[in-house]
């Protein structure tokens, strides 16, 4: 499973932070590894320099094997909260999708 992390111009991340994010996502999505080819993460700060609440956004696009892509997003006060929120949503959708495929 390939994990790609992208950020907009308003998110300052180092190579070490990007690696840490990739590892975190890999750990959280490990149980779905056999069902996914790629996960692409898009991090953004919707208010840029203005600040405010719920302005950090994480959108995740997952590519299940032989199926259409799945996209979820979550807004939060911090990037870590946004990432975890979107990972929780993605896990819910993947569990539902995989269980439906097993029934059919």
C-alpha contacts under 8 A as a table, 3 or more apart, distances in Angstrom:
res1	aa1	res2	aa2	distance
1	X	33	X	6.04
1	X	34	X	7.91
1	X	36	X	6.05
1	X	37	X	4.79
1	X	38	X	5.19
1	X	39	X	7.36
2	X	37	X	6.30
2	X	38	X	4.51
2	X	39	X	6.19
3	X	22	X	6.30
3	X	25	X	7.92
3	X	26	X	7.46
3	X	38	X	5.83
3	X	39	X	4.85
3	X	40	X	5.88
3	X	41	X	7.72
4	X	22	X	7.40
4	X	38	X	7.75
4	X	39	X	6.29
4	X	40	X	4.70
4	X	41	X	6.07
5	X	18	X	6.79
5	X	21	X	7.82
5	X	22	X	7.00
5	X	40	X	6.02
5	X	41	X	4.74
5	X	42	X	6.23
5	X	43	X	7.71
6	X	40	X	7.66
6	X	41	X	5.92
6	X	42	X	4.82
6	X	43	X	6.15
7	X	10	X	7.88
7	X	11	X	6.05
7	X	42	X	5.58
7	X	43	X	4.52
7	X	44	X	5.81
8	X	11	X	5.75
8	X	42	X	7.79
8	X	43	X	6.47
8	X	44	X	5.28
8	X	45	X	7.41
9	X	12	X	7.40
10	X	44	X	6.88
10	X	45	X	5.92
10	X	48	X	5.58
10	X	49	X	7.58
11	X	43	X	7.34
11	X	44	X	6.28
11	X	45	X	6.36
13	X	17	X	5.85
13	X	18	X	6.58
14	X	17	X	5.14
14	X	18	X	6.29
15	X	18	X	5.08
15	X	19	X	6.18
16	X	19	X	5.09
16	X	20	X	6.15
17	X	20	X	4.95
17	X	21	X	6.13
18	X	21	X	5.08
18	X	22	X	6.19
19	X	22	X	5.07
19	X	23	X	6.19
20	X	23	X	5.14
20	X	24	X	6.13
21	X	24	X	5.08
21	X	25	X	6.18
22	X	25	X	5.22
22	X	26	X	6.06
23	X	26	X	4.96
23	X	27	X	6.18
24	X	27	X	5.23
24	X	28	X	6.26
25	X	28	X	5.09
25	X	29	X	5.98
25	X	87	X	7.61
26	X	29	X	5.27
26	X	30	X	5.65
27	X	30	X	5.17
28	X	31	X	7.68
28	X	87	X	7.42
29	X	32	X	5.48
29	X	33	X	6.51
29	X	87	X	7.93
29	X	91	X	7.42
30	X	33	X	5.11
31	X	34	X	7.57
32	X	35	X	5.39
32	X	36	X	6.44
32	X	94	X	7.72
33	X	36	X	5.41
33	X	37	X	7.72
35	X	64	X	5.60
35	X	65	X	5.72
36	X	39	X	7.55
36	X	62	X	7.03
36	X	63	X	5.64
36	X	64	X	4.28
36	X	65	X	5.47
37	X	62	X	7.94
37	X	63	X	5.68
37	X	64	X	6.05
37	X	65	X	5.99
38	X	62	X	5.98
38	X	63	X	5.22
38	X	64	X	7.52
39	X	60	X	6.88
39	X	61	X	5.77
39	X	62	X	4.48
39	X	63	X	6.27
40	X	60	X	5.69
40	X	61	X	5.17
40	X	62	X	6.41
41	X	58	X	6.85
41	X	59	X	5.82
41	X	60	X	4.59
41	X	61	X	6.52
42	X	57	X	7.99
42	X	58	X	5.71
42	X	59	X	5.11
42	X	60	X	6.36
43	X	56	X	7.46
43	X	57	X	5.78
43	X	58	X	4.73
43	X	59	X	6.60
43	X	79	X	7.60
44	X	56	X	5.90
44	X	57	X	5.19
44	X	58	X	6.59
45	X	48	X	5.15
45	X	55	X	5.63
45	X	56	X	4.66
45	X	57	X	6.22
46	X	55	X	5.14
46	X	56	X	6.28
46	X	57	X	6.99
47	X	50	X	5.48
47	X	51	X	5.94
47	X	52	X	7.11
47	X	55	X	5.77
48	X	51	X	6.66
51	X	55	X	7.25
52	X	55	X	6.19
52	X	77	X	7.88
53	X	76	X	7.11
53	X	77	X	5.29
54	X	57	X	7.72
54	X	75	X	5.29
54	X	76	X	4.08
54	X	77	X	4.48
54	X	78	X	7.70
55	X	75	X	6.32
55	X	76	X	6.23
55	X	77	X	6.10
55	X	78	X	7.99
56	X	75	X	5.51
56	X	76	X	5.38
56	X	77	X	5.87
56	X	78	X	5.84
56	X	79	X	5.67
56	X	82	X	6.42
57	X	73	X	6.97
57	X	74	X	5.73
57	X	75	X	4.42
57	X	76	X	6.54
57	X	79	X	7.03
57	X	82	X	5.74
57	X	83	X	7.88
58	X	73	X	5.47
58	X	74	X	5.52
58	X	75	X	6.57
58	X	79	X	7.30
58	X	82	X	5.34
58	X	83	X	5.50
58	X	86	X	6.45
59	X	71	X	7.06
59	X	72	X	5.71
59	X	73	X	4.07
59	X	74	X	6.59
59	X	86	X	6.80
60	X	71	X	5.61
60	X	72	X	5.43
60	X	73	X	6.13
60	X	86	X	6.80
60	X	87	X	7.74
60	X	90	X	7.70
61	X	69	X	6.52
61	X	70	X	5.54
61	X	71	X	4.33
61	X	72	X	6.63
62	X	69	X	5.64
62	X	70	X	5.14
62	X	71	X	6.37
63	X	67	X	7.31
63	X	68	X	6.91
63	X	69	X	4.65
63	X	70	X	6.49
64	X	67	X	5.42
64	X	68	X	6.90
64	X	69	X	6.38
64	X	70	X	7.67
70	X	90	X	7.94
71	X	90	X	7.70
72	X	86	X	6.13
72	X	89	X	6.63
72	X	90	X	6.19
73	X	85	X	7.94
73	X	86	X	5.20
73	X	89	X	7.87
74	X	82	X	5.35
74	X	83	X	7.32
74	X	85	X	5.71
74	X	86	X	4.96
75	X	82	X	5.32
75	X	85	X	7.87
76	X	79	X	7.04
76	X	81	X	5.78
76	X	82	X	4.89
77	X	81	X	6.93
77	X	82	X	7.41
78	X	81	X	5.30
78	X	82	X	6.25
79	X	82	X	4.96
79	X	83	X	6.03
80	X	83	X	5.10
80	X	84	X	6.11
81	X	84	X	5.17
81	X	85	X	5.94
82	X	85	X	5.14
82	X	86	X	6.18
83	X	86	X	5.31
83	X	87	X	6.10
84	X	87	X	5.00
84	X	88	X	6.14
85	X	88	X	5.20
85	X	89	X	6.40
86	X	89	X	5.04
86	X	90	X	6.07
87	X	90	X	4.98
87	X	91	X	6.07
88	X	91	X	5.18
88	X	92	X	6.36
89	X	92	X	5.21
89	X	93	X	6.37
90	X	93	X	5.15
90	X	94	X	6.03
91	X	94	X	5.11
91	X	95	X	5.99
92	X	95	X	5.25
92	X	96	X	6.30
93	X	96	X	5.21
93	X	97	X	6.09
94	X	97	X	4.97
94	X	98	X	5.90
95	X	98	X	5.30
95	X	99	X	6.02
96	X	99	X	5.28
96	X	100	X	6.17
97	X	100	X	5.26
97	X	101	X	6.31
98	X	101	X	5.08
98	X	102	X	6.34
99	X	102	X	5.12
99	X	103	X	6.41
100	X	103	X	5.19
100	X	104	X	6.44
101	X	104	X	5.30
